[in-house]
Amino acid sequence: MDQAEGAKMIIEKLQKKQKMKSKFYFKDLANILGMKPRQAKKIVNQMVTDGQLEYWSSGSTSLYGLPGTGKQAAAEDEE
């Protein structure tokens, strides 16, 4: 699977689930791709670099989501 194909799969799946939740664990993204974590990491990291995904960390938990979605994005818009 190449970068574009993997990115398309992740974006489509996250858009479908967006009403229920806006941030996802890395293992969720690896499951969407059907890859082992080491393989999926390359695709996910490139998506973050390209701005297709955003990375969010609370310090103990790391999550990924589509840019501009979720409670965190709404709070940042109000500032």
Jmol script that loads the backbone (N, CA, C; Angstrom):
load data "model"
ATOM      1  N   MET A   1       0.850  -1.172   0.000  1.00  0.00           N
ATOM      2  CA  MET A   1       0.000   0.000   0.000  1.00  0.00           C
ATOM      3  C   MET A   1       0.899   1.241   0.000  1.00  0.00           C
ATOM      4  N   ASP A   2       0.583   2.191  -0.877  1.00  0.00           N
ATOM      5  CA  ASP A   2       1.392   3.404  -0.926  1.00  0.00           C
ATOM      6  C   ASP A   2       0.806   4.489  -0.022  1.00  0.00           C
ATOM      7  N   GLN A   3       1.512   5.599   0.090  1.00  0.00           N
ATOM      8  CA  GLN A   3       1.133   6.697   0.989  1.00  0.00           C
ATOM      9  C   GLN A   3      -0.250   7.258   0.663  1.00  0.00           C
ATOM     10  N   ALA A   4      -0.515   7.526  -0.609  1.00  0.00           N
ATOM     11  CA  ALA A   4      -1.787   8.132  -1.009  1.00  0.00           C
ATOM     12  C   ALA A   4      -2.968   7.211  -0.699  1.00  0.00           C
ATOM     13  N   GLU A   5      -2.804   5.945  -0.976  1.00  0.00           N
ATOM     14  CA  GLU A   5      -3.866   4.971  -0.720  1.00  0.00           C
ATOM     15  C   GLU A   5      -4.139   4.846   0.780  1.00  0.00           C
ATOM     16  N   GLY A   6      -3.098   4.799   1.578  1.00  0.00           N
ATOM     17  CA  GLY A   6      -3.246   4.705   3.023  1.00  0.00           C
ATOM     18  C   GLY A   6      -3.907   5.952   3.604  1.00  0.00           C
ATOM     19  N   ALA A   7      -3.477   7.112   3.132  1.00  0.00           N
ATOM     20  CA  ALA A   7      -4.048   8.376   3.602  1.00  0.00           C
ATOM     21  C   ALA A   7      -5.534   8.452   3.272  1.00  0.00           C
ATOM     22  N   LYS A   8      -5.896   8.025   2.078  1.00  0.00           N
ATOM     23  CA  LYS A   8      -7.304   8.054   1.662  1.00  0.00           C
ATOM     24  C   LYS A   8      -8.147   7.145   2.564  1.00  0.00           C
ATOM     25  N   MET A   9      -7.638   5.967   2.865  1.00  0.00           N
ATOM     26  CA  MET A   9      -8.367   5.031   3.732  1.00  0.00           C
ATOM     27  C   MET A   9      -8.602   5.634   5.123  1.00  0.00           C
ATOM     28  N   ILE A  10      -7.564   6.225   5.690  1.00  0.00           N
ATOM     29  CA  ILE A  10      -7.674   6.798   7.033  1.00  0.00           C
ATOM     30  C   ILE A  10      -8.650   7.973   7.041  1.00  0.00           C
ATOM     31  N   ILE A  11      -8.513   8.879   6.101  1.00  0.00           N
ATOM     32  CA  ILE A  11      -9.380  10.058   6.059  1.00  0.00           C
ATOM     33  C   ILE A  11     -10.840   9.667   5.901  1.00  0.00           C
ATOM     34  N   GLU A  12     -11.135   8.736   4.996  1.00  0.00           N
ATOM     35  CA  GLU A  12     -12.523   8.304   4.796  1.00  0.00           C
ATOM     36  C   GLU A  12     -13.107   7.701   6.067  1.00  0.00           C
ATOM     37  N   LYS A  13     -12.347   6.857   6.737  1.00  0.00           N
ATOM     38  CA  LYS A  13     -12.822   6.184   7.949  1.00  0.00           C
ATOM     39  C   LYS A  13     -13.031   7.191   9.082  1.00  0.00           C
ATOM     40  N   LEU A  14     -12.112   8.126   9.252  1.00  0.00           N
ATOM     41  CA  LEU A  14     -12.240   9.118  10.319  1.00  0.00           C
ATOM     42  C   LEU A  14     -13.408  10.063  10.064  1.00  0.00           C
ATOM     43  N   GLN A  15     -13.663  10.403   8.814  1.00  0.00           N
ATOM     44  CA  GLN A  15     -14.801  11.262   8.504  1.00  0.00           C
ATOM     45  C   GLN A  15     -16.121  10.571   8.840  1.00  0.00           C
ATOM     46  N   LYS A  16     -16.196   9.263   8.631  1.00  0.00           N
ATOM     47  CA  LYS A  16     -17.411   8.514   8.963  1.00  0.00           C
ATOM     48  C   LYS A  16     -17.643   8.463  10.471  1.00  0.00           C
ATOM     49  N   LYS A  17     -16.562   8.363  11.239  1.00  0.00           N
ATOM     50  CA  LYS A  17     -16.669   8.237  12.693  1.00  0.00           C
ATOM     51  C   LYS A  17     -16.649   9.586  13.409  1.00  0.00           C
ATOM     52  N   GLN A  18     -16.535  10.666  12.672  1.00  0.00           N
ATOM     53  CA  GLN A  18     -16.335  11.986  13.239  1.00  0.00           C
ATOM     54  C   GLN A  18     -17.463  12.436  14.175  1.00  0.00           C
ATOM     55  N   LYS A  19     -18.679  11.995  13.939  1.00  0.00           N
ATOM     56  CA  LYS A  19     -19.794  12.407  14.794  1.00  0.00           C
ATOM     57  C   LYS A  19     -19.694  11.793  16.180  1.00  0.00           C
ATOM     58  N   MET A  20     -19.085  10.615  16.293  1.00  0.00           N
ATOM     59  CA  MET A  20     -18.975   9.937  17.579  1.00  0.00           C
ATOM     60  C   MET A  20     -17.726  10.355  18.341  1.00  0.00           C
ATOM     61  N   LYS A  21     -16.611  10.482  17.647  1.00  0.00           N
ATOM     62  CA  LYS A  21     -15.381  10.910  18.305  1.00  0.00           C
ATOM     63  C   LYS A  21     -14.462  11.579  17.299  1.00  0.00           C
ATOM     64  N   SER A  22     -13.604  12.467  17.811  1.00  0.00           N
ATOM     65  CA  SER A  22     -12.764  13.247  16.901  1.00  0.00           C
ATOM     66  C   SER A  22     -11.289  12.873  16.974  1.00  0.00           C
ATOM     67  N   LYS A  23     -10.871  12.209  18.034  1.00  0.00           N
ATOM     68  CA  LYS A  23      -9.475  11.825  18.193  1.00  0.00           C
ATOM     69  C   LYS A  23      -9.362  10.312  18.315  1.00  0.00           C
ATOM     70  N   PHE A  24      -8.292   9.762  17.764  1.00  0.00           N
ATOM     71  CA  PHE A  24      -8.122   8.317  17.716  1.00  0.00           C
ATOM     72  C   PHE A  24      -6.710   7.934  18.145  1.00  0.00           C
ATOM     73  N   TYR A  25      -6.613   6.780  18.766  1.00  0.00           N
ATOM     74  CA  TYR A  25      -5.314   6.239  19.146  1.00  0.00           C
ATOM     75  C   TYR A  25      -4.585   5.753  17.898  1.00  0.00           C
ATOM     76  N   PHE A  26      -3.268   5.686  17.988  1.00  0.00           N
ATOM     77  CA  PHE A  26      -2.468   5.197  16.868  1.00  0.00           C
ATOM     78  C   PHE A  26      -2.886   3.787  16.470  1.00  0.00           C
ATOM     79  N   LYS A  27      -3.181   2.932  17.466  1.00  0.00           N
ATOM     80  CA  LYS A  27      -3.562   1.549  17.150  1.00  0.00           C
ATOM     81  C   LYS A  27      -4.843   1.507  16.318  1.00  0.00           C
ATOM     82  N   ASP A  28      -5.745   2.488  16.507  1.00  0.00           N
ATOM     83  CA  ASP A  28      -6.958   2.561  15.678  1.00  0.00           C
ATOM     84  C   ASP A  28      -6.586   2.815  14.220  1.00  0.00           C
ATOM     85  N   LEU A  29      -5.638   3.715  14.004  1.00  0.00           N
ATOM     86  CA  LEU A  29      -5.210   4.031  12.634  1.00  0.00           C
ATOM     87  C   LEU A  29      -4.499   2.836  12.001  1.00  0.00           C
ATOM     88  N   ALA A  30      -3.693   2.136  12.779  1.00  0.00           N
ATOM     89  CA  ALA A  30      -3.008   0.945  12.264  1.00  0.00           C
ATOM     90  C   ALA A  30      -4.022  -0.128  11.881  1.00  0.00           C
ATOM     91  N   ASN A  31      -5.091  -0.258  12.679  1.00  0.00           N
ATOM     92  CA  ASN A  31      -6.148  -1.225  12.358  1.00  0.00           C
ATOM     93  C   ASN A  31      -6.888  -0.842  11.083  1.00  0.00           C
ATOM     94  N   ILE A  32      -7.130   0.440  10.880  1.00  0.00           N
ATOM     95  CA  ILE A  32      -7.783   0.898   9.647  1.00  0.00           C
ATOM     96  C   ILE A  32      -6.947   0.494   8.437  1.00  0.00           C
ATOM     97  N   LEU A  33      -5.636   0.656   8.558  1.00  0.00           N
ATOM     98  CA  LEU A  33      -4.740   0.306   7.453  1.00  0.00           C
ATOM     99  C   LEU A  33      -4.528  -1.198   7.325  1.00  0.00           C
ATOM    100  N   GLY A  34      -4.803  -1.936   8.408  1.00  0.00           N
ATOM    101  CA  GLY A  34      -4.566  -3.372   8.400  1.00  0.00           C
ATOM    102  C   GLY A  34      -3.081  -3.692   8.394  1.00  0.00           C
ATOM    103  N   MET A  35      -2.306  -2.845   9.059  1.00  0.00           N
ATOM    104  CA  MET A  35      -0.853  -3.002   9.071  1.00  0.00           C
ATOM    105  C   MET A  35      -0.354  -3.153  10.499  1.00  0.00           C
ATOM    106  N   LYS A  36       0.865  -3.654  10.594  1.00  0.00           N
ATOM    107  CA  LYS A  36       1.536  -3.672  11.886  1.00  0.00           C
ATOM    108  C   LYS A  36       1.951  -2.235  12.217  1.00  0.00           C
ATOM    109  N   PRO A  37       2.071  -1.905  13.510  1.00  0.00           N
ATOM    110  CA  PRO A  37       2.379  -0.527  13.904  1.00  0.00           C
ATOM    111  C   PRO A  37       3.606   0.084  13.230  1.00  0.00           C
ATOM    112  N   ARG A  38       4.654  -0.670  13.081  1.00  0.00           N
ATOM    113  CA  ARG A  38       5.878  -0.129  12.480  1.00  0.00           C
ATOM    114  C   ARG A  38       5.643   0.329  11.038  1.00  0.00           C
ATOM    115  N   GLN A  39       4.852  -0.439  10.283  1.00  0.00           N
ATOM    116  CA  GLN A  39       4.548  -0.074   8.898  1.00  0.00           C
ATOM    117  C   GLN A  39       3.603   1.122   8.846  1.00  0.00           C
ATOM    118  N   ALA A  40       2.597   1.111   9.712  1.00  0.00           N
ATOM    119  CA  ALA A  40       1.596   2.173   9.725  1.00  0.00           C
ATOM    120  C   ALA A  40       2.191   3.506  10.160  1.00  0.00           C
ATOM    121  N   LYS A  41       3.197   3.466  11.014  1.00  0.00           N
ATOM    122  CA  LYS A  41       3.800   4.689  11.549  1.00  0.00           C
ATOM    123  C   LYS A  41       4.335   5.596  10.442  1.00  0.00           C
ATOM    124  N   LYS A  42       4.909   4.999   9.410  1.00  0.00           N
ATOM    125  CA  LYS A  42       5.440   5.790   8.299  1.00  0.00           C
ATOM    126  C   LYS A  42       4.330   6.582   7.612  1.00  0.00           C
ATOM    127  N   ILE A  43       3.202   5.932   7.360  1.00  0.00           N
ATOM    128  CA  ILE A  43       2.081   6.589   6.692  1.00  0.00           C
ATOM    129  C   ILE A  43       1.482   7.663   7.588  1.00  0.00           C
ATOM    130  N   VAL A  44       1.234   7.331   8.854  1.00  0.00           N
ATOM    131  CA  VAL A  44       0.613   8.280   9.779  1.00  0.00           C
ATOM    132  C   VAL A  44       1.517   9.494   9.989  1.00  0.00           C
ATOM    133  N   ASN A  45       2.809   9.279  10.200  1.00  0.00           N
ATOM    134  CA  ASN A  45       3.731  10.400  10.395  1.00  0.00           C
ATOM    135  C   ASN A  45       3.783  11.312   9.178  1.00  0.00           C
ATOM    136  N   GLN A  46       3.743  10.729   7.990  1.00  0.00           N
ATOM    137  CA  GLN A  46       3.757  11.547   6.775  1.00  0.00           C
ATOM    138  C   GLN A  46       2.464  12.352   6.663  1.00  0.00           C
ATOM    139  N   MET A  47       1.342  11.772   7.081  1.00  0.00           N
ATOM    140  CA  MET A  47       0.065  12.494   7.056  1.00  0.00           C
ATOM    141  C   MET A  47       0.094  13.687   8.012  1.00  0.00           C
ATOM    142  N   VAL A  48       0.722  13.527   9.161  1.00  0.00           N
ATOM    143  CA  VAL A  48       0.861  14.637  10.111  1.00  0.00           C
ATOM    144  C   VAL A  48       1.747  15.724   9.500  1.00  0.00           C
ATOM    145  N   THR A  49       2.846  15.322   8.897  1.00  0.00           N
ATOM    146  CA  THR A  49       3.756  16.274   8.255  1.00  0.00           C
ATOM    147  C   THR A  49       3.055  17.037   7.141  1.00  0.00           C
ATOM    148  N   ASP A  50       2.210  16.357   6.377  1.00  0.00           N
ATOM    149  CA  ASP A  50       1.489  16.972   5.258  1.00  0.00           C
ATOM    150  C   ASP A  50       0.280  17.788   5.708  1.00  0.00           C
ATOM    151  N   GLY A  51      -0.094  17.699   6.986  1.00  0.00           N
ATOM    152  CA  GLY A  51      -1.246  18.445   7.493  1.00  0.00           C
ATOM    153  C   GLY A  51      -2.576  17.750   7.301  1.00  0.00           C
ATOM    154  N   GLN A  52      -2.558  16.487   6.896  1.00  0.00           N
ATOM    155  CA  GLN A  52      -3.799  15.736   6.716  1.00  0.00           C
ATOM    156  C   GLN A  52      -4.348  15.238   8.049  1.00  0.00           C
ATOM    157  N   LEU A  53      -3.473  15.027   9.012  1.00  0.00           N
ATOM    158  CA  LEU A  53      -3.838  14.635  10.372  1.00  0.00           C
ATOM    159  C   LEU A  53      -3.154  15.583  11.332  1.00  0.00           C
ATOM    160  N   GLU A  54      -3.755  15.728  12.524  1.00  0.00           N
ATOM    161  CA  GLU A  54      -3.058  16.484  13.549  1.00  0.00           C
ATOM    162  C   GLU A  54      -2.794  15.582  14.739  1.00  0.00           C
ATOM    163  N   TYR A  55      -1.681  15.836  15.361  1.00  0.00           N
ATOM    164  CA  TYR A  55      -1.224  15.060  16.500  1.00  0.00           C
ATOM    165  C   TYR A  55      -1.575  15.840  17.755  1.00  0.00           C
ATOM    166  N   TRP A  56      -2.126  15.173  18.751  1.00  0.00           N
ATOM    167  CA  TRP A  56      -2.471  15.806  20.018  1.00  0.00           C
ATOM    168  C   TRP A  56      -1.968  14.933  21.152  1.00  0.00           C
ATOM    169  N   SER A  57      -1.347  15.558  22.140  1.00  0.00           N
ATOM    170  CA  SER A  57      -0.836  14.811  23.272  1.00  0.00           C
ATOM    171  C   SER A  57      -1.177  15.532  24.563  1.00  0.00           C
ATOM    172  N   SER A  58      -1.618  14.763  25.560  1.00  0.00           N
ATOM    173  CA  SER A  58      -1.892  15.331  26.876  1.00  0.00           C
ATOM    174  C   SER A  58      -0.675  15.175  27.774  1.00  0.00           C
ATOM    175  N   GLY A  59       0.345  14.571  27.285  1.00  0.00           N
ATOM    176  CA  GLY A  59       1.526  14.279  28.069  1.00  0.00           C
ATOM    177  C   GLY A  59       1.628  12.791  28.349  1.00  0.00           C
ATOM    178  N   SER A  60       0.481  12.177  28.602  1.00  0.00           N
ATOM    179  CA  SER A  60       0.487  10.733  28.851  1.00  0.00           C
ATOM    180  C   SER A  60      -0.232   9.968  27.747  1.00  0.00           C
ATOM    181  N   THR A  61      -1.045  10.663  26.992  1.00  0.00           N
ATOM    182  CA  THR A  61      -1.819  10.027  25.923  1.00  0.00           C
ATOM    183  C   THR A  61      -1.578  10.766  24.617  1.00  0.00           C
ATOM    184  N   SER A  62      -1.365  10.024  23.550  1.00  0.00           N
ATOM    185  CA  SER A  62      -1.175  10.614  22.231  1.00  0.00           C
ATOM    186  C   SER A  62      -2.328  10.194  21.333  1.00  0.00           C
ATOM    187  N   LEU A  63      -2.926  11.156  20.679  1.00  0.00           N
ATOM    188  CA  LEU A  63      -4.066  10.899  19.805  1.00  0.00           C
ATOM    189  C   LEU A  63      -3.877  11.612  18.474  1.00  0.00           C
ATOM    190  N   TYR A  64      -4.610  11.148  17.478  1.00  0.00           N
ATOM    191  CA  TYR A  64      -4.567  11.734  16.149  1.00  0.00           C
ATOM    192  C   TYR A  64      -5.992  12.046  15.714  1.00  0.00           C
ATOM    193  N   GLY A  65      -6.150  13.088  14.913  1.00  0.00           N
ATOM    194  CA  GLY A  65      -7.464  13.434  14.405  1.00  0.00           C
ATOM    195  C   GLY A  65      -7.344  14.284  13.158  1.00  0.00           C
ATOM    196  N   LEU A  66      -8.488  14.537  12.541  1.00  0.00           N
ATOM    197  CA  LEU A  66      -8.516  15.402  11.376  1.00  0.00           C
ATOM    198  C   LEU A  66      -8.337  16.841  11.852  1.00  0.00           C
ATOM    199  N   PRO A  67      -7.604  17.660  11.124  1.00  0.00           N
ATOM    200  CA  PRO A  67      -7.369  19.044  11.557  1.00  0.00           C
ATOM    201  C   PRO A  67      -8.673  19.820  11.725  1.00  0.00           C
ATOM    202  N   GLY A  68      -8.742  20.590  12.811  1.00  0.00           N
ATOM    203  CA  GLY A  68      -9.894  21.452  13.046  1.00  0.00           C
ATOM    204  C   GLY A  68     -11.120  20.757  13.597  1.00  0.00           C
ATOM    205  N   THR A  69     -10.988  19.552  14.128  1.00  0.00           N
ATOM    206  CA  THR A  69     -12.144  18.853  14.684  1.00  0.00           C
ATOM    207  C   THR A  69     -11.978  18.649  16.178  1.00  0.00           C
ATOM    208  N   GLY A  70     -13.091  18.468  16.860  1.00  0.00           N
ATOM    209  CA  GLY A  70     -13.051  18.153  18.278  1.00  0.00           C
ATOM    210  C   GLY A  70     -13.167  19.360  19.187  1.00  0.00           C
ATOM    211  N   LYS A  71     -13.301  19.087  20.471  1.00  0.00           N
ATOM    212  CA  LYS A  71     -13.454  20.125  21.479  1.00  0.00           C
ATOM    213  C   LYS A  71     -12.219  21.015  21.557  1.00  0.00           C
ATOM    214  N   GLN A  72     -11.047  20.433  21.410  1.00  0.00           N
ATOM    215  CA  GLN A  72      -9.810  21.191  21.494  1.00  0.00           C
ATOM    216  C   GLN A  72      -9.757  22.263  20.415  1.00  0.00           C
ATOM    217  N   ALA A  73     -10.154  21.933  19.208  1.00  0.00           N
ATOM    218  CA  ALA A  73     -10.140  22.892  18.110  1.00  0.00           C
ATOM    219  C   ALA A  73     -11.146  24.010  18.361  1.00  0.00           C
ATOM    220  N   ALA A  74     -12.306  23.681  18.906  1.00  0.00           N
ATOM    221  CA  ALA A  74     -13.323  24.690  19.198  1.00  0.00           C
ATOM    222  C   ALA A  74     -12.816  25.660  20.259  1.00  0.00           C
ATOM    223  N   ALA A  75     -12.117  25.173  21.260  1.00  0.00           N
ATOM    224  CA  ALA A  75     -11.574  26.022  22.308  1.00  0.00           C
ATOM    225  C   ALA A  75     -10.487  26.947  21.762  1.00  0.00           C
ATOM    226  N   GLU A  76      -9.688  26.451  20.856  1.00  0.00           N
ATOM    227  CA  GLU A  76      -8.630  27.262  20.276  1.00  0.00           C
ATOM    228  C   GLU A  76      -9.196  28.352  19.372  1.00  0.00           C
ATOM    229  N   ASP A  77     -10.342  28.086  18.723  1.00  0.00           N
ATOM    230  CA  ASP A  77     -10.975  29.080  17.857  1.00  0.00           C
ATOM    231  C   ASP A  77     -11.528  30.255  18.654  1.00  0.00           C
ATOM    232  N   GLU A  78     -11.938  30.001  19.895  1.00  0.00           N
ATOM    233  CA  GLU A  78     -12.537  31.043  20.719  1.00  0.00           C
ATOM    234  C   GLU A  78     -11.511  32.043  21.216  1.00  0.00           C
ATOM    235  N   GLU A  79     -10.258  31.662  21.282  1.00  0.00           N
ATOM    236  CA  GLU A  79      -9.218  32.561  21.816  1.00  0.00           C
ATOM    237  C   GLU A  79      -8.937  33.716  20.935  1.00  0.00           C
TER     238      GLU A  79
END
end "model"
wireframe off; spacefill off
backbone 0.3
color backbone group
